[in-house]
Amino acid sequence: MKGGALAGRLVTGMAAPLAILSLVQCGGSPTKNSGVNEGPRVTGVSLSPTADLMKVGAAVDLSLRVTYSNGTTEQVTGTWTSSNTAVAQVTNGRVTAAGPGEAQISAQCQHGTASMQLRVVPDYQGTWAGNYMMNSCSADGDMGREGTCEIFEFPSEAPMSVRLNQNRTDVTGSIAFGTLMGDVQGKLSVPGNLDLSGSLRYTEDGVTVTITLADWNTLASGTRMTGQYVQVWTVTGATGSMRINCELRSITQTSQALRPFGISSSAGTGVVERMVRSLVRRR
């Protein structure tokens, strides 16, 4: 099986590479024949295929290849190393993505050294569900003068579901607080924290409550997602906003596929809905 096909099968989320292989040119002595009729000379060494980004848990087989002055290439054996084994491990050319971060993969032979800069990111693809905690609240403008935070209980636990589609470091999807749903989008930072933004809306009797996601900073480790974010609540006809500081408590990956949202029947399912309707009635 050719290297390109194998990389497409093993490397998840890999697209057109952003990092180009670092080639060390080799000027060495002739590789074939000595004397007057010298054969082709080594002009460089390289790693194949290119793989600048991998998801945690993915693997790819690399080969060390020598290029000759006549344009032909040949696979050779070499000594393989990783600059950060907590991020990527390599054995005889097989690279395994171990954890989020960056590492340099290198292979050395008698003709020189070839290196590749690799970034490993968590795998957020799939459906996530569980509970989060609304820890504290602050409000300003009309929302503050009306004592909006005081009508609710903090801390308070509520259910949440997230469906995410990941393309390299770009993430899109949807989020649900009970029956309230909205679209989200975001990007992965280094080493692999997810920054999401988006909003959910509920309208009743001409009054709209909008919940906007802010300061989202979560990290996936295996099938668990942890971190914090802020819900910014605004209501039509009222100035200011209510900010609720939230913490992910038990958000786990229920499927690597984008499953339909299910409305949980567990206690607390209607926490956010009840809060939203309370605000609407106050208007």
FENCORPE-V901478 format. One record per backbone hydrogen bond with DSSP energy under -0.5 kcal/mol. CO is the residue of the C=O (numbers start at 0). NH is the residue of the N-H. Records with the same first field share a line. If there is no record, write none. Layout:
CO=NH ; NH
This chain:
1=5
2=6
3=7
4=8
5=9
6=10
9=11 ; 58
10=13
11=54
17=19
20=22
21=114
22=24
23=44
24=26
31=38
32=38
35=37
39=30
40=68
43=66
44=23
45=64
47=62
51=118
53=120
54=57
57=96
59=61 ; 94
62=47 ; 64
63=75
64=45
65=73
66=42 ; 43
67=70
71=67
73=65
75=63
77=79
78=107
80=105
83=86 ; 87
86=97 ; 98
88=95
90=93
92=61 ; 94
93=90
94=59
95=88 ; 97
96=56
100=119
102=104 ; 117
103=82 ; 105
104=115
105=80
106=113
107=78
108=111
111=108
112=23
113=106
114=21
115=104 ; 117
117=102
118=53
119=100
120=55
121=123
125=163
126=253 ; 254
127=161
128=251
129=159
130=248 ; 249
131=157
132=134 ; 246
133=154 ; 155
135=244
137=242
139=142 ; 143
140=144
141=145
142=147
143=146
146=149 ; 150
147=150
148=151
155=133
157=131
159=129
160=175
161=127 ; 163
162=173
163=125
164=171
165=167
166=168 ; 169
168=187
169=166
170=185
171=164
172=183
173=162
174=181
175=160 ; 177
176=178 ; 179
179=176
180=200
181=174
182=198
183=172
184=196
185=170
186=194
190=100
192=188
193=195 ; 217
194=186
195=215
196=184
197=212
199=210
201=208
203=206
206=203
207=209 ; 235
208=201
209=211 ; 233
210=199
211=231
212=197
213=229
216=227
217=193
218=225
220=223
222=252
223=220
224=250
225=218
226=247
227=216
228=245
229=213 ; 231
230=232 ; 243
231=211
232=241
233=209
234=237
238=142
240=139
241=232 ; 243
242=137 ; 244
243=230 ; 245
244=134 ; 135
245=228
246=132
247=226
249=251
250=224
251=128 ; 253
254=126
256=258
261=263
265=268
267=270
269=273
270=274
271=275
272=276
273=277
274=278
275=279
276=280
277=281
278=282
279=282
